[in-house]
Structures are given as structure tokens and as C-alpha cells.
């Protein structure tokens, strides 16, 4: 069967939506509807259609070369390439179908063909846990970043290098920095043990403050060089770059708060993936920019209350 992966993903999606609840489910649905509208708008404009087309394929390519279940799929499933193709085909429909209703309809068959070839790629970004001297730069208390960088070091390095290489172009480097941020949010999907939690700080508020401050500094170190060069070559981009950096920091803070809102010792928080992805994608849509800020305020109190049940403070 070529739809095995699709059935698995739909079951995972149903479980994640059940876990998130009605409020977050509504937020995600609203994001999706607005996103489909914006995809349609972009394909309606000839000069922007190539951007939408390229971003879709780049996102899929990034997913394909970094997905962790590829070895299982290729060894355990019959027709693995076709299964992956059907999976990508279904879940990219919100980003591909809108072009059929515009004068740029010819992108649709090109997208389908491109998705087919991407699904056939067996290339993997070989991950390594040995990044020399990383623990000397990042302290053990920032274990999310130590673990996350070791797992995603090659991918993040490639996107960072690409953003620096084209930092003089107006918008393009921001796309690569956005991909880096989507990787960074994945750092917060594993809960530490109670021993590590207690060693990190003595209270819930101090823990959150420390995490937010330290991890925001890491993001600034990664993003600022590209944004400075981009602003020098494109002075009209200064305010856009400042706003972009602010939104990315906000997304980071939301990822931290969401982790501790749903914190449970030694548990995996894969159920947060859909919400984090929706918030990250929503940051590309101008009038949805306030949403991450609102979500941060909403989740801060929840995170504190959840952590207090462990700290007893």
C-alpha cells in the first residue's frame, strides 16, 4: 500500500490535536486558512509566485534530507518512495492547490513532479554527537542547545552559511534564518528529568527568566551578523530586519514557555510540533505577527503554575 505513511500521519495528527485542545486547534485552523489565502495571493502575482514555489520546495527538501524515520521507511515499507510521495502530496495541498486558481497554474504540475523526485531522495544529513569544544562554548545548563546543535549542527550550519553568502540580497537571507529558527524550536521537545530541573534553578520564575535570557542571546549571536550585513546593503530593510529579529525571539520564548506549560519529567513533547510549526509559519504573514506575542503572555502564567507544582514554591 502506498498510503501507509499517510494513515500514520493522520493518526498522529488526530492525537496531537486532541492533546492540544479546542483553543489551540482553533488557532491552528485559523493559521491554515490565512496561510492558504496568502499562498493564493502570492501565486496571483507573477513576481511573487516564484518565491512561493521555491519556498515550498525548499521546505520539503529540508524535511526530506533531515527526517529521522527514513531508514525505517526504506527498510520496512513496500514502495517507500511512493509512500513518502503520497505523504508529501497530501500535506502540501494547501500550498500547491491555490496556484490552480491563478494565471500561474502551470506551477502545479511542476510542483507535483518536483515533490515526486524529492520523495525519492535517499540523501541524509549525517548527524554527529561529536562537535568539538561545543560544551566549552555552551554551558551544560543550556542542555537544550547542546543537544539540539549536536543533532542539527550540519543543517543549521548550511542554512547559516547560505544566509551569510547572500546577506546582501533584500529578503532571501531572512528565509534561511527562518529555517534555522524552525530547527531551534525543535530543541524544546524533550523534557529533562526532575534532577536536572531542580539543578537549573530554585524557582519556576527564575528558571524561565534564565532560559529566556540565555537562549535569546544565542539567537542574537546567530542572526545579527547576517542582519547587519543585509541592513548595510539595503538600508530600507533596517526596520524589517529589526521586526524580523523581534518576532524570531518571540517565537523562541513561546517555544520555551510551551515546553514548560506541558512539562512532564523525561517525556517527549512531540504533540507540540503542530502548534510550534503554525506559530513559525504565521510569523511570515504580517497581520498574524501579534499572535506569538499574545501566546507568550497566555502561556507564561501556565508555565509558572505547572512548574510550581514541581518546585513547590
Secondary structure, DSSP 4 states (H G I P E B T S, - for coil): ---HHHHHHHHHHHHHHHHHHHHHHHHHHHHHHHHHHHHHHHHHSHHHHHHHHHHHHHHHHHHHHH-TTHHHHHHHSTTHHHHHHHHHHHHTHHHHGGGGGSTTTTHHHHHHHHHHHHHT--------S--TTHHHHS-GGGHHHHHHHHHHHHHHHHHHHHHHHTTTSSSHHHHHHHHHHHHHHGGGSBPPPHHHHHHH-SSHHHHHHHHHHHHHHHHHHHHHHHHHHHHHH-GGGHHHHHHHHHHHHHHHHHHHHHHHHS--TT-B-GGGHHHHHHHHHHTTSGGGHHHHHHHHHHHHHHHHHHHHHHHT-
